[in-house]
Amino acid sequence: MGNFTLGLLVEGAVAFLLVLTIGYCYVLNIRLKRLRDDRAALQTMITDLVRATEQANGAIGELRKTAIECDGMIQTRLSEAESFSIELAHHVNAGQSVMYKIGQIAQTAKKAEMQNQPRAQQREIKAKMALSQLDRFSNGNDGAAA
C-alpha cells in the first residue's frame, strides 16, 4: 500500500502542476492577446503620428515661405520709411532755414520801425496840431458868420 499511496501522491502532484501550468498558459494567452491588441493600436498611433509629422513639416515650410515674404515686405517698407525720413529731415531743415530768415526780416523791420518811430511820432504830432488849428479856424469862421 505504501507504493500505491506514493504513486497517488506523485500523480496528484503532477496533476496539480498540470493545472497550474494550464492556468499560467491561460493568463499568458490573455496577456499575449492584449499585447497584440496594443500592438495594432500602437501601429495605428504610429501611422497617425507619421501623418501628423508630415503635416507639421508642410505647415513649417509654408510658415517659412510666409516669413520670407513678410521679411521682404518689411525690408521694402523700411527702405521707404528711411527715404521718407531723410526727405522729412531735409524739409525740416529747409523750414528752419526759412523760419530763421523770417526772424531776421522781422528783426530788421522792428529795428527800422524803432528808428522811424520818432519821425512818425513827430509827423503825428504835427498832423494833430494842424487839425486842431483847422478846427479852430473853422469854428472861428462859423462864429463870425453867425
Secondary structure, DSSP 8 states (H G I E B T S, - for coil): -HHHHHHHHHHHHHHHHHHHHHHHHHHHHHHHHHHHHHHHHHHHHHHHHHHHHHHHHHHHHHHHHHHHHHHHHHHHHHHHHHHHHHHHHHHHHHHHHHHHHHHHHHHHHHHHHHHHHHHHHHHHHHHHHHHHHHHHHHHHHHHHH-
